[in-house]
Amino acid sequence: MPLYEYVCQECTHTFETLVFGSETPTCPACESAHLERQISVPAAPRTESAALPMKRCLSDGPPCGPACSRFPGS
Ligand SMILES: [Zn+2]
């Protein structure tokens, strides 16, 4: 059962939900289907963040690379 994190584009509500097959999730706050799936893997390339000098990484995960602000020794 895949668990995905979504951000509602209508009300910015963030939530996690299980998605079965081709089922389309909706926002539990406003029931909008206009959602953006969040990618929680630090190594996943994203065009918007590629131009940023530092990658953002999970606060409870390991540093995502030498440019990471959380890299030990930097
Ligand atoms: Zn919403």
N, CA, C, O and the ligand as a Tripos MOL2 file, in Angstrom:
@<TRIPOS>MOLECULE
protein
  297   295    75     0     0
PROTEIN
NO_CHARGES

@<TRIPOS>ATOM
      1 N           0.8510   -1.2020    0.0000 N.3       1 MET1
      2 CA          0.0000    0.0000    0.0000 C.3       1 MET1
      3 C           0.8820    1.2460    0.0000 C.2       1 MET1
      4 O           1.5440    1.5490    0.9930 O.2       1 MET1
      5 N           0.8850    1.9500   -1.1030 N.am      2 PRO2
      6 CA          1.7320    3.1560   -1.1720 C.3       2 PRO2
      7 C           1.1580    4.3100   -0.3710 C.2       2 PRO2
      8 O          -0.0100    4.6730   -0.5130 O.2       2 PRO2
      9 N           2.0030    4.8730    0.4700 N.am      3 LEU3
     10 CA          1.5910    6.0360    1.2600 C.3       3 LEU3
     11 C           2.2580    7.2690    0.6620 C.2       3 LEU3
     12 O           3.4830    7.3380    0.5590 O.2       3 LEU3
     13 N           1.4550    8.2200    0.2790 N.am      4 TYR4
     14 CA          1.9830    9.4260   -0.3410 C.3       4 TYR4
     15 C           1.6330   10.6560    0.4850 C.2       4 TYR4
     16 O           0.6110   10.7090    1.1690 O.2       4 TYR4
     17 N           2.5320   11.6550    0.3920 N.am      5 GLU5
     18 CA          2.2430   12.9300    1.0390 C.3       5 GLU5
     19 C           1.8040   13.9160   -0.0370 C.2       5 GLU5
     20 O           2.4340   14.0310   -1.0880 O.2       5 GLU5
     21 N           0.7340   14.6120    0.2390 N.am      6 TYR6
     22 CA          0.1990   15.5680   -0.7210 C.3       6 TYR6
     23 C           0.0780   16.9510   -0.0940 C.2       6 TYR6
     24 O          -0.1150   17.0920    1.1140 O.2       6 TYR6
     25 N           0.1970   17.9690   -0.9460 N.am      7 VAL7
     26 CA         -0.1030   19.3370   -0.5330 C.3       7 VAL7
     27 C          -1.2630   19.8250   -1.3860 C.2       7 VAL7
     28 O          -1.1930   19.7950   -2.6150 O.2       7 VAL7
     29 N          -2.3130   20.2680   -0.7450 N.am      8 CYS8
     30 CA         -3.4790   20.7860   -1.4650 C.3       8 CYS8
     31 C          -3.1170   22.1400   -2.0920 C.2       8 CYS8
     32 O          -2.6130   23.0400   -1.4200 O.2       8 CYS8
     33 N          -3.3860   22.2540   -3.3880 N.am      9 GLN9
     34 CA         -3.0830   23.4970   -4.0880 C.3       9 GLN9
     35 C          -4.1400   24.5690   -3.8330 C.2       9 GLN9
     36 O          -3.9470   25.7360   -4.1730 O.2       9 GLN9
     37 N          -5.2370   24.1710   -3.2420 N.am     10 GLU10
     38 CA         -6.3280   25.1230   -2.9790 C.3      10 GLU10
     39 C          -6.1750   25.7790   -1.6130 C.2      10 GLU10
     40 O          -6.3210   26.9930   -1.4770 O.2      10 GLU10
     41 N          -5.8770   24.9550   -0.5890 N.am     11 CYS11
     42 CA         -5.8360   25.5000    0.7750 C.3      11 CYS11
     43 C          -4.4900   25.2450    1.4640 C.2      11 CYS11
     44 O          -4.3290   25.5700    2.6410 O.2      11 CYS11
     45 N          -3.5240   24.6680    0.7420 N.am     12 THR12
     46 CA         -2.1660   24.3650    1.2190 C.3      12 THR12
     47 C          -2.1440   23.3740    2.3720 C.2      12 THR12
     48 O          -1.1320   23.2500    3.0620 O.2      12 THR12
     49 N          -3.2360   22.6740    2.5870 N.am     13 HIS13
     50 CA         -3.2660   21.6400    3.6200 C.3      13 HIS13
     51 C          -2.3580   20.4930    3.2060 C.2      13 HIS13
     52 O          -2.4260   20.0260    2.0680 O.2      13 HIS13
     53 N          -1.5060   20.0320    4.1230 N.am     14 THR14
     54 CA         -0.6010   18.9210    3.8440 C.3      14 THR14
     55 C          -1.0920   17.6780    4.5740 C.2      14 THR14
     56 O          -1.4360   17.7250    5.7550 O.2      14 THR14
     57 N          -1.1170   16.5690    3.8470 N.am     15 PHE15
     58 CA         -1.6020   15.3390    4.4700 C.3      15 PHE15
     59 C          -0.9950   14.1340    3.7800 C.2      15 PHE15
     60 O          -0.5040   14.2190    2.6550 O.2      15 PHE15
     61 N          -1.0380   13.0070    4.4820 N.am     16 GLU16
     62 CA         -0.5710   11.7520    3.8980 C.3      16 GLU16
     63 C          -1.7810   10.8580    3.6850 C.2      16 GLU16
     64 O          -2.7100   10.8400    4.4920 O.2      16 GLU16
     65 N          -1.7500   10.1240    2.5940 N.am     17 THR17
     66 CA         -2.8770    9.2370    2.3180 C.3      17 THR17
     67 C          -2.4050    8.0080    1.5600 C.2      17 THR17
     68 O          -1.4030    8.0450    0.8470 O.2      17 THR17
     69 N          -3.1350    6.9360    1.7250 N.am     18 LEU18
     70 CA         -2.8700    5.7290    0.9660 C.3      18 LEU18
     71 C          -3.6090    5.8260   -0.3610 C.2      18 LEU18
     72 O          -4.7680    6.2360   -0.4100 O.2      18 LEU18
     73 N          -2.9260    5.4440   -1.4370 N.am     19 VAL19
     74 CA         -3.5460    5.5080   -2.7550 C.3      19 VAL19
     75 C          -3.5930    4.1010   -3.3380 C.2      19 VAL19
     76 O          -2.5680    3.4330   -3.4710 O.2      19 VAL19
     77 N          -4.7660    3.6780   -3.6720 N.am     20 PHE20
     78 CA         -4.9420    2.3500   -4.2490 C.3      20 PHE20
     79 C          -5.1670    2.4620   -5.7470 C.2      20 PHE20
     80 O          -6.0940    3.1310   -6.2040 O.2      20 PHE20
     81 N          -4.3110    1.7980   -6.4990 N.am     21 GLY21
     82 CA         -4.4870    1.7660   -7.9520 C.3      21 GLY21
     83 C          -4.5440    3.1550   -8.5520 C.2      21 GLY21
     84 O          -3.6540    3.9750   -8.3260 O.2      21 GLY21
     85 N          -5.5880    3.4180   -9.3150 N.am     22 SER22
     86 CA         -5.7220    4.7050  -10.0000 C.3      22 SER22
     87 C          -6.6360    5.6560   -9.2350 C.2      22 SER22
     88 O          -7.0970    6.6650   -9.7700 O.2      22 SER22
     89 N          -6.8860    5.3150   -7.9800 N.am     23 GLU23
     90 CA         -7.7460    6.1620   -7.1550 C.3      23 GLU23
     91 C          -7.1450    7.5610   -7.0130 C.2      23 GLU23
     92 O          -5.9390    7.7060   -6.8170 O.2      23 GLU23
     93 N          -7.9730    8.5680   -7.1110 N.am     24 THR24
     94 CA         -7.4970    9.9410   -6.9740 C.3      24 THR24
     95 C          -7.8570   10.4710   -5.5900 C.2      24 THR24
     96 O          -9.0330   10.5430   -5.2330 O.2      24 THR24
     97 N          -6.8390   10.8400   -4.8110 N.am     25 PRO25
     98 CA         -7.1250   11.3530   -3.4710 C.3      25 PRO25
     99 C          -7.6950   12.7650   -3.5300 C.2      25 PRO25
    100 O          -7.5200   13.4890   -4.5110 O.2      25 PRO25
    101 N          -8.3640   13.1250   -2.4770 N.am     26 THR26
    102 CA         -8.8820   14.4890   -2.3630 C.3      26 THR26
    103 C          -8.4720   15.0620   -1.0140 C.2      26 THR26
    104 O          -8.2050   14.3240   -0.0650 O.2      26 THR26
    105 N          -8.4260   16.3700   -0.9450 N.am     27 CYS27
    106 CA         -8.0420   17.0580    0.2780 C.3      27 CYS27
    107 C          -9.0740   16.8090    1.3710 C.2      27 CYS27
    108 O         -10.2670   17.0170    1.1490 O.2      27 CYS27
    109 N          -8.6280   16.3620    2.5610 N.am     28 PRO28
    110 CA         -9.5700   16.1260    3.6520 C.3      28 PRO28
    111 C         -10.1260   17.4290    4.2260 C.2      28 PRO28
    112 O         -11.1410   17.4250    4.9210 O.2      28 PRO28
    113 N          -9.4570   18.5380    3.9310 N.am     29 ALA29
    114 CA         -9.9120   19.8250    4.4750 C.3      29 ALA29
    115 C         -10.9500   20.4910    3.5730 C.2      29 ALA29
    116 O         -11.9610   20.9970    4.0590 O.2      29 ALA29
    117 N         -10.7020   20.4920    2.2480 N.am     30 CYS30
    118 CA        -11.6120   21.2030    1.3500 C.3      30 CYS30
    119 C         -12.1310   20.3200    0.2190 C.2      30 CYS30
    120 O         -12.8920   20.7780   -0.6320 O.2      30 CYS30
    121 N         -11.7110   19.0330    0.2120 N.am     31 GLU31
    122 CA        -12.1750   18.0520   -0.7670 C.3      31 GLU31
    123 C         -11.7640   18.3770   -2.1970 C.2      31 GLU31
    124 O         -12.3530   17.8660   -3.1490 O.2      31 GLU31
    125 N         -10.7610   19.2220   -2.3430 N.am     32 SER32
    126 CA        -10.2560   19.5150   -3.6780 C.3      32 SER32
    127 C          -9.4060   18.3500   -4.1740 C.2      32 SER32
    128 O          -8.7270   17.6920   -3.3860 O.2      32 SER32
    129 N          -9.4460   18.0990   -5.4770 N.am     33 ALA33
    130 CA         -8.6010   17.0670   -6.0780 C.3      33 ALA33
    131 C          -7.3560   17.6990   -6.6960 C.2      33 ALA33
    132 O          -6.5690   17.0200   -7.3560 O.2      33 ALA33
    133 N          -7.1860   18.9890   -6.4790 N.am     34 HIS34
    134 CA         -6.0380   19.7170   -7.0300 C.3      34 HIS34
    135 C          -4.8720   19.5980   -6.0440 C.2      34 HIS34
    136 O          -4.6110   20.4950   -5.2430 O.2      34 HIS34
    137 N          -4.1800   18.4540   -6.1330 N.am     35 LEU35
    138 CA         -3.1390   18.1330   -5.1620 C.3      35 LEU35
    139 C          -1.7930   17.9650   -5.8360 C.2      35 LEU35
    140 O          -1.7020   17.5930   -7.0060 O.2      35 LEU35
    141 N          -0.7520   18.2480   -5.0740 N.am     36 GLU36
    142 CA          0.5980   18.0100   -5.5740 C.3      36 GLU36
    143 C           1.2510   16.9640   -4.6910 C.2      36 GLU36
    144 O           1.3270   17.1220   -3.4720 O.2      36 GLU36
    145 N           1.7250   15.8880   -5.3210 N.am     37 ARG37
    146 CA          2.3600   14.8330   -4.5370 C.3      37 ARG37
    147 C           3.7690   15.2670   -4.1530 C.2      37 ARG37
    148 O           4.5360   15.7360   -4.9940 O.2      37 ARG37
    149 N           4.0940   15.1080   -2.8950 N.am     38 GLN38
    150 CA          5.4140   15.4980   -2.4210 C.3      38 GLN38
    151 C           6.3950   14.3420   -2.6020 C.2      38 GLN38
    152 O           6.0450   13.1780   -2.4050 O.2      38 GLN38
    153 N           7.6080   14.6760   -2.9740 N.am     39 ILE39
    154 CA          8.6640   13.6750   -3.1140 C.3      39 ILE39
    155 C           9.5720   13.8010   -1.9000 C.2      39 ILE39
    156 O          10.2360   14.8210   -1.7120 O.2      39 ILE39
    157 N           9.5970   12.7660   -1.0830 N.am     40 SER40
    158 CA         10.3140   12.8480    0.1860 C.3      40 SER40
    159 C          11.7440   12.3220    0.0940 C.2      40 SER40
    160 O          12.4860   12.3730    1.0750 O.2      40 SER40
    161 N          12.1380   11.8120   -1.0860 N.am     41 VAL41
    162 CA         13.4950   11.3110   -1.2450 C.3      41 VAL41
    163 C          14.4250   12.4760   -1.5860 C.2      41 VAL41
    164 O          14.2150   13.1440   -2.5990 O.2      41 VAL41
    165 N          15.4630   12.7400   -0.7540 N.am     42 PRO42
    166 CA         16.3310   13.9020   -0.9610 C.3      42 PRO42
    167 C          17.0250   13.9160   -2.3210 C.2      42 PRO42
    168 O          17.3000   14.9840   -2.8670 O.2      42 PRO42
    169 N          17.3070   12.7400   -2.8660 N.am     43 ALA43
    170 CA         18.0660   12.6640   -4.1100 C.3      43 ALA43
    171 C          17.1950   12.8920   -5.3390 C.2      43 ALA43
    172 O          17.7130   12.9980   -6.4500 O.2      43 ALA43
    173 N          15.8890   12.9690   -5.1570 N.am     44 ALA44
    174 CA         15.0060   13.1370   -6.3000 C.3      44 ALA44
    175 C          15.2110   14.5080   -6.9410 C.2      44 ALA44
    176 O          15.1000   15.5290   -6.2630 O.2      44 ALA44
    177 N          15.5100   14.5400   -8.2490 N.am     45 PRO45
    178 CA         15.7390   15.8250   -8.9090 C.3      45 PRO45
    179 C          14.4520   16.6040   -9.0780 C.2      45 PRO45
    180 O          13.4390   16.0660   -9.5240 O.2      45 PRO45
    181 N          14.4990   17.8660   -8.7200 N.am     46 ARG46
    182 CA         13.3470   18.7360   -8.9250 C.3      46 ARG46
    183 C          13.8370   20.0160   -9.5710 C.2      46 ARG46
    184 O          14.7780   20.6430   -9.0840 O.2      46 ARG46
    185 N          13.2100   20.4000  -10.6520 N.am     47 THR47
    186 CA         13.6830   21.5410  -11.4330 C.3      47 THR47
    187 C          13.6440   22.8330  -10.6340 C.2      47 THR47
    188 O          14.5100   23.6900  -10.8100 O.2      47 THR47
    189 N          12.6530   22.9890   -9.7550 N.am     48 GLU48
    190 CA         12.5370   24.2350   -8.9970 C.3      48 GLU48
    191 C          13.6970   24.3860   -8.0020 C.2      48 GLU48
    192 O          14.2080   25.4850   -7.7880 O.2      48 GLU48
    193 N          14.1030   23.2510   -7.3950 N.am     49 SER49
    194 CA         15.1160   23.3190   -6.3600 C.3      49 SER49
    195 C          16.5380   23.1810   -6.9140 C.2      49 SER49
    196 O          17.5100   23.3830   -6.1870 O.2      49 SER49
    197 N          16.6580   22.8360   -8.1960 N.am     50 ALA50
    198 CA         17.9750   22.6120   -8.7860 C.3      50 ALA50
    199 C          18.8020   23.8910   -8.8160 C.2      50 ALA50
    200 O          20.0320   23.8410   -8.7810 O.2      50 ALA50
    201 N          18.1300   25.0350   -8.8800 N.am     51 ALA51
    202 CA         18.8390   26.3040   -8.9690 C.3      51 ALA51
    203 C          19.2620   26.8170   -7.5920 C.2      51 ALA51
    204 O          20.0540   27.7530   -7.4900 O.2      51 ALA51
    205 N          18.7420   26.2160   -6.5630 N.am     52 LEU52
    206 CA         19.0800   26.6600   -5.2170 C.3      52 LEU52
    207 C          20.4890   26.1890   -4.8450 C.2      52 LEU52
    208 O          20.8790   25.0780   -5.2000 O.2      52 LEU52
    209 N          21.2530   27.0210   -4.1340 N.am     53 PRO53
    210 CA         22.6150   26.6470   -3.7560 C.3      53 PRO53
    211 C          22.6460   25.4800   -2.7790 C.2      53 PRO53
    212 O          23.5870   24.6860   -2.7960 O.2      53 PRO53
    213 N          21.6640   25.3710   -1.9570 N.am     54 MET54
    214 CA         21.6260   24.2700   -1.0080 C.3      54 MET54
    215 C          20.3510   23.4680   -1.1870 C.2      54 MET54
    216 O          19.2590   24.0140   -1.3460 O.2      54 MET54
    217 N          20.5240   22.1680   -1.1570 N.am     55 LYS55
    218 CA         19.3530   21.3150   -1.2180 C.3      55 LYS55
    219 C          18.6880   21.2800    0.1560 C.2      55 LYS55
    220 O          19.3430   21.3900    1.1920 O.2      55 LYS55
    221 N          17.4090   21.1280    0.1280 N.am     56 ARG56
    222 CA         16.6930   20.9180    1.3830 C.3      56 ARG56
    223 C          16.5870   19.4190    1.6090 C.2      56 ARG56
    224 O          16.3080   18.6510    0.6890 O.2      56 ARG56
    225 N          16.8140   19.0280    2.8360 N.am     57 CYS57
    226 CA         16.7130   17.6160    3.1240 C.3      57 CYS57
    227 C          15.8250   17.3960    4.3390 C.2      57 CYS57
    228 O          15.4870   18.3340    5.0600 O.2      57 CYS57
    229 N          15.4650   16.1680    4.5450 N.am     58 LEU58
    230 CA         14.5940   15.8410    5.6700 C.3      58 LEU58
    231 C          15.2970   16.1370    6.9830 C.2      58 LEU58
    232 O          16.4790   15.8320    7.1420 O.2      58 LEU58
    233 N          14.5860   16.7210    7.9100 N.am     59 SER59
    234 CA         15.1860   17.1170    9.1750 C.3      59 SER59
    235 C          15.6530   15.9210   10.0010 C.2      59 SER59
    236 O          16.5470   16.0470   10.8380 O.2      59 SER59
    237 N          15.0480   14.7700    9.7620 N.am     60 ASP60
    238 CA         15.4290   13.5890   10.5310 C.3      60 ASP60
    239 C          16.2030   12.5850    9.6890 C.2      60 ASP60
    240 O          16.4230   11.4580   10.1310 O.2      60 ASP60
    241 N          16.6220   12.9700    8.4810 N.am     61 GLY61
    242 CA         17.3690   12.0750    7.6150 C.3      61 GLY61
    243 C          18.8350   12.4330    7.6140 C.2      61 GLY61
    244 O          19.2440   13.4050    8.2480 O.2      61 GLY61
    245 N          19.6280   11.6520    6.9050 N.am     62 PRO62
    246 CA         21.0510   11.9670    6.8000 C.3      62 PRO62
    247 C          21.2650   13.1640    5.8800 C.2      62 PRO62
    248 O          20.3910   13.4710    5.0680 O.2      62 PRO62
    249 N          22.4120   13.8530    5.9850 N.am     63 PRO63
    250 CA         22.6960   14.9490    5.0610 C.3      63 PRO63
    251 C          22.6350   14.4700    3.6240 C.2      63 PRO63
    252 O          23.0880   13.3670    3.3180 O.2      63 PRO63
    253 N          22.0860   15.2810    2.7440 N.am     64 CYS64
    254 CA         21.8560   14.8310    1.3780 C.3      64 CYS64
    255 C          23.0880   15.0090    0.5030 C.2      64 CYS64
    256 O          23.0720   14.5900   -0.6550 O.2      64 CYS64
    257 N          24.1700   15.6230    1.0220 N.am     65 GLY65
    258 CA         25.3680   15.7760    0.2090 C.3      65 GLY65
    259 C          26.2800   16.8290    0.7960 C.2      65 GLY65
    260 O          25.9420   17.4610    1.7970 O.2      65 GLY65
    261 N          27.4570   17.0250    0.1690 N.am     66 PRO66
    262 CA         28.4330   18.0110    0.6830 C.3      66 PRO66
    263 C          27.8840   19.4340    0.7300 C.2      66 PRO66
    264 O          28.3530   20.2470    1.5260 O.2      66 PRO66
    265 N          26.8970   19.7470   -0.1090 N.am     67 ALA67
    266 CA         26.3280   21.0900   -0.1260 C.3      67 ALA67
    267 C          25.2240   21.2520    0.9000 C.2      67 ALA67
    268 O          24.6920   22.3470    1.0820 O.2      67 ALA67
    269 N          24.8810   20.1650    1.5670 N.am     68 CYS68
    270 CA         23.7860   20.2120    2.5330 C.3      68 CYS68
    271 C          24.1720   21.0550    3.7430 C.2      68 CYS68
    272 O          25.2860   20.9490    4.2550 O.2      68 CYS68
    273 N          23.2530   21.8810    4.1880 N.am     69 SER69
    274 CA         23.5200   22.7420    5.3480 C.3      69 SER69
    275 C          23.6840   21.9330    6.6260 C.2      69 SER69
    276 O          24.2020   22.4350    7.6230 O.2      69 SER69
    277 N          23.2470   20.6890    6.5950 N.am     70 ARG70
    278 CA         23.3320   19.8600    7.7740 C.3      70 ARG70
    279 C          24.5250   18.8990    7.6950 C.2      70 ARG70
    280 O          24.6620   18.0210    8.5470 O.2      70 ARG70
    281 N          25.3840   19.0540    6.6900 N.am     71 PHE71
    282 CA         26.5300   18.1650    6.5550 C.3      71 PHE71
    283 C          27.4840   18.3550    7.7320 C.2      71 PHE71
    284 O          27.8980   19.4820    8.0020 O.2      71 PHE71
    285 N          27.8410   17.2840    8.4390 N.am     72 PRO72
    286 CA         28.7270   17.4200    9.5960 C.3      72 PRO72
    287 C          30.1010   17.9550    9.1940 C.2      72 PRO72
    288 O          30.6860   17.4870    8.2170 O.2      72 PRO72
    289 N          30.6080   18.9130    9.9270 N.am     73 GLY73
    290 CA         31.9190   19.4640    9.6340 C.3      73 GLY73
    291 C          31.8690   20.7110    8.8000 C.2      73 GLY73
    292 O          32.9040   21.3480    8.6070 O.2      73 GLY73
    293 N          30.6860   21.1040    8.2810 N.am     74 SER74
    294 CA         30.5810   22.3060    7.4940 C.3      74 SER74
    295 C          30.0900   23.4680    8.3360 C.2      74 SER74
    296 O          29.9400   24.5790    7.8260 O.2      74 SER74
    297 ZN         -7.5660   21.6580    0.5060 Zn       75 ZN75
@<TRIPOS>BOND
     1     1     2 1
     2     2     3 1
     3     3     4 2
     4     3     5 am
     5     5     6 1
     6     6     7 1
     7     7     8 2
     8     7     9 am
     9     9    10 1
    10    10    11 1
    11    11    12 2
    12    11    13 am
    13    13    14 1
    14    14    15 1
    15    15    16 2
    16    15    17 am
    17    17    18 1
    18    18    19 1
    19    19    20 2
    20    19    21 am
    21    21    22 1
    22    22    23 1
    23    23    24 2
    24    23    25 am
    25    25    26 1
    26    26    27 1
    27    27    28 2
    28    27    29 am
    29    29    30 1
    30    30    31 1
    31    31    32 2
    32    31    33 am
    33    33    34 1
    34    34    35 1
    35    35    36 2
    36    35    37 am
    37    37    38 1
    38    38    39 1
    39    39    40 2
    40    39    41 am
    41    41    42 1
    42    42    43 1
    43    43    44 2
    44    43    45 am
    45    45    46 1
    46    46    47 1
    47    47    48 2
    48    47    49 am
    49    49    50 1
    50    50    51 1
    51    51    52 2
    52    51    53 am
    53    53    54 1
    54    54    55 1
    55    55    56 2
    56    55    57 am
    57    57    58 1
    58    58    59 1
    59    59    60 2
    60    59    61 am
    61    61    62 1
    62    62    63 1
    63    63    64 2
    64    63    65 am
    65    65    66 1
    66    66    67 1
    67    67    68 2
    68    67    69 am
    69    69    70 1
    70    70    71 1
    71    71    72 2
    72    71    73 am
    73    73    74 1
    74    74    75 1
    75    75    76 2
    76    75    77 am
    77    77    78 1
    78    78    79 1
    79    79    80 2
    80    79    81 am
    81    81    82 1
    82    82    83 1
    83    83    84 2
    84    83    85 am
    85    85    86 1
    86    86    87 1
    87    87    88 2
    88    87    89 am
    89    89    90 1
    90    90    91 1
    91    91    92 2
    92    91    93 am
    93    93    94 1
    94    94    95 1
    95    95    96 2
    96    95    97 am
    97    97    98 1
    98    98    99 1
    99    99   100 2
   100    99   101 am
   101   101   102 1
   102   102   103 1
   103   103   104 2
   104   103   105 am
   105   105   106 1
   106   106   107 1
   107   107   108 2
   108   107   109 am
   109   109   110 1
   110   110   111 1
   111   111   112 2
   112   111   113 am
   113   113   114 1
   114   114   115 1
   115   115   116 2
   116   115   117 am
   117   117   118 1
   118   118   119 1
   119   119   120 2
   120   119   121 am
   121   121   122 1
   122   122   123 1
   123   123   124 2
   124   123   125 am
   125   125   126 1
   126   126   127 1
   127   127   128 2
   128   127   129 am
   129   129   130 1
   130   130   131 1
   131   131   132 2
   132   131   133 am
   133   133   134 1
   134   134   135 1
   135   135   136 2
   136   135   137 am
   137   137   138 1
   138   138   139 1
   139   139   140 2
   140   139   141 am
   141   141   142 1
   142   142   143 1
   143   143   144 2
   144   143   145 am
   145   145   146 1
   146   146   147 1
   147   147   148 2
   148   147   149 am
   149   149   150 1
   150   150   151 1
   151   151   152 2
   152   151   153 am
   153   153   154 1
   154   154   155 1
   155   155   156 2
   156   155   157 am
   157   157   158 1
   158   158   159 1
   159   159   160 2
   160   159   161 am
   161   161   162 1
   162   162   163 1
   163   163   164 2
   164   163   165 am
   165   165   166 1
   166   166   167 1
   167   167   168 2
   168   167   169 am
   169   169   170 1
   170   170   171 1
   171   171   172 2
   172   171   173 am
   173   173   174 1
   174   174   175 1
   175   175   176 2
   176   175   177 am
   177   177   178 1
   178   178   179 1
   179   179   180 2
   180   179   181 am
   181   181   182 1
   182   182   183 1
   183   183   184 2
   184   183   185 am
   185   185   186 1
   186   186   187 1
   187   187   188 2
   188   187   189 am
   189   189   190 1
   190   190   191 1
   191   191   192 2
   192   191   193 am
   193   193   194 1
   194   194   195 1
   195   195   196 2
   196   195   197 am
   197   197   198 1
   198   198   199 1
   199   199   200 2
   200   199   201 am
   201   201   202 1
   202   202   203 1
   203   203   204 2
   204   203   205 am
   205   205   206 1
   206   206   207 1
   207   207   208 2
   208   207   209 am
   209   209   210 1
   210   210   211 1
   211   211   212 2
   212   211   213 am
   213   213   214 1
   214   214   215 1
   215   215   216 2
   216   215   217 am
   217   217   218 1
   218   218   219 1
   219   219   220 2
   220   219   221 am
   221   221   222 1
   222   222   223 1
   223   223   224 2
   224   223   225 am
   225   225   226 1
   226   226   227 1
   227   227   228 2
   228   227   229 am
   229   229   230 1
   230   230   231 1
   231   231   232 2
   232   231   233 am
   233   233   234 1
   234   234   235 1
   235   235   236 2
   236   235   237 am
   237   237   238 1
   238   238   239 1
   239   239   240 2
   240   239   241 am
   241   241   242 1
   242   242   243 1
   243   243   244 2
   244   243   245 am
   245   245   246 1
   246   246   247 1
   247   247   248 2
   248   247   249 am
   249   249   250 1
   250   250   251 1
   251   251   252 2
   252   251   253 am
   253   253   254 1
   254   254   255 1
   255   255   256 2
   256   255   257 am
   257   257   258 1
   258   258   259 1
   259   259   260 2
   260   259   261 am
   261   261   262 1
   262   262   263 1
   263   263   264 2
   264   263   265 am
   265   265   266 1
   266   266   267 1
   267   267   268 2
   268   267   269 am
   269   269   270 1
   270   270   271 1
   271   271   272 2
   272   271   273 am
   273   273   274 1
   274   274   275 1
   275   275   276 2
   276   275   277 am
   277   277   278 1
   278   278   279 1
   279   279   280 2
   280   279   281 am
   281   281   282 1
   282   282   283 1
   283   283   284 2
   284   283   285 am
   285   285   286 1
   286   286   287 1
   287   287   288 2
   288   287   289 am
   289   289   290 1
   290   290   291 1
   291   291   292 2
   292   291   293 am
   293   293   294 1
   294   294   295 1
   295   295   296 2
@<TRIPOS>SUBSTRUCTURE
     1 MET1         2 RESIDUE 1 A MET
     2 PRO2         6 RESIDUE 1 A PRO
     3 LEU3        10 RESIDUE 1 A LEU
     4 TYR4        14 RESIDUE 1 A TYR
     5 GLU5        18 RESIDUE 1 A GLU
     6 TYR6        22 RESIDUE 1 A TYR
     7 VAL7        26 RESIDUE 1 A VAL
     8 CYS8        30 RESIDUE 1 A CYS
     9 GLN9        34 RESIDUE 1 A GLN
    10 GLU10       38 RESIDUE 1 A GLU
    11 CYS11       42 RESIDUE 1 A CYS
    12 THR12       46 RESIDUE 1 A THR
    13 HIS13       50 RESIDUE 1 A HIS
    14 THR14       54 RESIDUE 1 A THR
    15 PHE15       58 RESIDUE 1 A PHE
    16 GLU16       62 RESIDUE 1 A GLU
    17 THR17       66 RESIDUE 1 A THR
    18 LEU18       70 RESIDUE 1 A LEU
    19 VAL19       74 RESIDUE 1 A VAL
    20 PHE20       78 RESIDUE 1 A PHE
    21 GLY21       82 RESIDUE 1 A GLY
    22 SER22       86 RESIDUE 1 A SER
    23 GLU23       90 RESIDUE 1 A GLU
    24 THR24       94 RESIDUE 1 A THR
    25 PRO25       98 RESIDUE 1 A PRO
    26 THR26      102 RESIDUE 1 A THR
    27 CYS27      106 RESIDUE 1 A CYS
    28 PRO28      110 RESIDUE 1 A PRO
    29 ALA29      114 RESIDUE 1 A ALA
    30 CYS30      118 RESIDUE 1 A CYS
    31 GLU31      122 RESIDUE 1 A GLU
    32 SER32      126 RESIDUE 1 A SER
    33 ALA33      130 RESIDUE 1 A ALA
    34 HIS34      134 RESIDUE 1 A HIS
    35 LEU35      138 RESIDUE 1 A LEU
    36 GLU36      142 RESIDUE 1 A GLU
    37 ARG37      146 RESIDUE 1 A ARG
    38 GLN38      150 RESIDUE 1 A GLN
    39 ILE39      154 RESIDUE 1 A ILE
    40 SER40      158 RESIDUE 1 A SER
    41 VAL41      162 RESIDUE 1 A VAL
    42 PRO42      166 RESIDUE 1 A PRO
    43 ALA43      170 RESIDUE 1 A ALA
    44 ALA44      174 RESIDUE 1 A ALA
    45 PRO45      178 RESIDUE 1 A PRO
    46 ARG46      182 RESIDUE 1 A ARG
    47 THR47      186 RESIDUE 1 A THR
    48 GLU48      190 RESIDUE 1 A GLU
    49 SER49      194 RESIDUE 1 A SER
    50 ALA50      198 RESIDUE 1 A ALA
    51 ALA51      202 RESIDUE 1 A ALA
    52 LEU52      206 RESIDUE 1 A LEU
    53 PRO53      210 RESIDUE 1 A PRO
    54 MET54      214 RESIDUE 1 A MET
    55 LYS55      218 RESIDUE 1 A LYS
    56 ARG56      222 RESIDUE 1 A ARG
    57 CYS57      226 RESIDUE 1 A CYS
    58 LEU58      230 RESIDUE 1 A LEU
    59 SER59      234 RESIDUE 1 A SER
    60 ASP60      238 RESIDUE 1 A ASP
    61 GLY61      242 RESIDUE 1 A GLY
    62 PRO62      246 RESIDUE 1 A PRO
    63 PRO63      250 RESIDUE 1 A PRO
    64 CYS64      254 RESIDUE 1 A CYS
    65 GLY65      258 RESIDUE 1 A GLY
    66 PRO66      262 RESIDUE 1 A PRO
    67 ALA67      266 RESIDUE 1 A ALA
    68 CYS68      270 RESIDUE 1 A CYS
    69 SER69      274 RESIDUE 1 A SER
    70 ARG70      278 RESIDUE 1 A ARG
    71 PHE71      282 RESIDUE 1 A PHE
    72 PRO72      286 RESIDUE 1 A PRO
    73 GLY73      290 RESIDUE 1 A GLY
    74 SER74      294 RESIDUE 1 A SER
    75 ZN75       297 GROUP 0 **** ****
